[in-house]
Amino acid sequence: MTFKEWVSNKFEAFKKSKFYAKSKETTKKIAIKLGIILLILLAVYLLFLLVKPYLIQFLHNHPWINAVYEHIVMQITKKTYLGLFYASFFGAIFFITIPVELIIIYYISLGYNIIIIGLITTVASVLGLFVNYLIGLMLGKKIMKWILKDTYDKIKVWNDKYGGFFIFAGSFLPSPIEIACVIFGTTKYSIKKFFIYSTLGRILKTVALFFLADWLLTKVIPFFTHIF
């Protein structure tokens, strides 16, 4: 018997085992329930788009709120550092979501100081992610447990064990970290650890983008611009 055949036999035996069937079923249930959560959050996002015209009308009817809104839009339009803060903060909220990578690359291309860009985007985007966490915290354990049932406890254990790595990796790499932060809030993940890992991830992202900026601006972005 060759090594390949031996591995194949072992794998087939594993697939027929009770452990494999049970783990497969458990994974399927978790995937379905997480899918339900994502659909609920997507529904919130679509609801935001639906009520957006009414929100704009509300702003027009309340001058001081509208003044704040116009101030934010003006700062973003003028590409100021304050505009960078606003774009990074609101872009990190799960029902708005503007990729922070695009914001950083854009400001680097304008010749702004990379250290200041890094400081502003890190602070602003981490605060934006924390808003998602607070939304999850307000949703609370009862609602999430009603959706997930027994799976909630398993997710909480998983978050407590591996949440730091996921937050760090999600803050560094392109990922749906904004939505994930809502789930971290519902499980009451350590706020201190949340800030530490998300801040480290965002700092590393800024450093990586600084070194990749020239390549992205001269090779990647023109390539996709040409295609679309």
N, C-alpha and C positions, 0 to 999 in steps of 0.2 A: 504493500500500500504506500503510495506516494504521500508526501507531506500535504499536498493540495487536497488529495482525497480524504486524508485524516481530518483536516480542518473542515472540509465540507460535511463530513459525517457528524462531527461534533456540533457544527452549527445547526444541522437538521435535527439532531437530538435535542438541542437547546430549544429550538422552535416548538418542539412537541411537549416540552416540559410545562408543568403547572405554573412555575415561576414566570415563564415567558408570557403565557396567556394572561396571567394576573397583571403583570407589569404593563402589558400592551393595553389591557382594558382600562387600567388606572390612568395611563398616559392619554388615552382617548378621552376619558371623562374630564381630565384636567384641561386638555386642549379645547374641548367643547365649551367648558365653563369660562375659560379665559377668552374664548371667542365671543361669548355672550357679553362679557365685560367690554371688550373692544367695540362691539356693536352698540352698546349703550353709550359709550364715550363718543362714538361716531355720530350717534343720534343727537347728542348734545351739541356737537360741532355743526351738524346740519340745521339744528334749531337756531343756533347762533346766526347762521347765514340767512335763515328765514326771517328772523326778527331784526336783522341788521338795518333795513330801511326804517323801521319804527324807532330804533335806537338813534338813528341820525335825526329823525324828526323830533325825538325827545331832546336831543342836544340843542336843536334850533329853538326849542321852546323854553330852554333854561340857559340864559346867556352866560352865566359864570362857568357852568359845566362845558358849554360850547367853547368858551375862551380857553379852557384847559386843553380841550381836544385840538383846537386850532394851533395852540402853542406846540403841542407834541408833533403834530403833522408838519408844522413849519420847521422845527428843529431837524426832523428827519429829512425833509426836502432840501434844506440848506446843507446837509451833510456835516453838521457840527458834532463835537464830541458828545454833547448832551443828546443829540439825535441818535448817535451810536448807542448810548445808554438805553434810550427808549426802545429802539429797534431790537436790541439784544434782550431786553426785559420782556417786552410783549411777544417777541418771536419765540420765547421759551415756554409760553403758556400753551397748553395742549390743544385748545380749540382755535388758536391763531397760527402758531407754528411757522416761523420763518427760519430756515436753516442758518444757524449761527456761522457756519463755514462760509456761506456766501457773503454775509455781512462783513466778516473779518477780511476776506480776500478783497472785497470791494474797497474797503477803507485802506488796505495796504496799497492797492493800485492807485489811490489818490495821493499817496505819499505821506500819510499820517504816521506819527511815531509808533512803532510796533509795541513798545513797552506800555504806552498809554492805551493803545488799542486793547492789548492783552488784559490790562487791569480793569478797564471799563467793561469789556465783554464778559470777563470772568465774573465780576461782581453782579452785573445786571442779569446775566443768564442764570446764574445760581439762584438769585432772588426769584426769577421767573419760574424756575423749577420748583422752588419752595412753595410758590403759590399753588402749583399742581398738588404738592404734598398736602397743603392745607385743605384743598378741595376734597382730597381723599379722607383727610382727618374728619372733615365735617360730614362726609357721607357716613362714616362710622362703621364700626364692626358689625352692627346688627343688619344693616342693609347688605353689606358685602357677604355676610354669612348666609343671609337669606338667598342670595344669588348662587353662592358657591357651596353652601351646606358644609359637609365634612372636609371638602377640599380646602376651605379657608384656613383651617388649622395647619394643613400641610404646607400651604403657601407661606404662612407666617413663619413656620420652622425653617423653610428654605430661605426666606428673606433674612432671618436672623443669622443664618450660617453663611450665606453667599451674597447677601444683599450689597455689601460693601464693594465686592468685585464687580457686580453687575452695574451699580451706580457709577463706579469709576470708568469701566469700559464703555458704558452707555453715554457718559459725558464726554468721553474722548473720541469714540468712533461714531459715525453716522448711525443713528438708531432711533426707535420710538421711545426714547427715554422720557419724553414729556408725559406720555400716557402711563408709563411704568411708575412714574413718581406718584401718580394718583393712587395706585395700588399700594405703594410703600406707605403712603399716608394712612390708608385704611387699616394696615397692619401695625400702625404706630411704631414704625422703625425708628431707631435712635436718631433724634434731630441732630445731635452733635456729629455722629458718624455720617449722616446725610450730607451735612455741609462740608465735612472734611473730604470725603470721596468725590463729591461733585465738583468741588473747587480744584482738587488735584487733577481731575480729568479735564476740566476746562483749560487749566493752565497748560497741560501737555498738548491739548488740541491747538492752542494758539502758537506754541513753540513749533509744532509740526507744520502748521500752515505757513509760518514765517519762512521755513526752509523750502517748502513746496510751492510758495506763492509764484515765483518766476515761472516754474514749469507749468503750473495750472493756468496762469494768465497767457502764456505764449503758446502752449500746446493743447491742453485739455479743453479750455473754454472755446477757443477758436474752432476746434474740431467739432464740438457739438453745435456751435453757432452755424457752421457750414452745413451740417446735416439738417437742422431744423429751420 
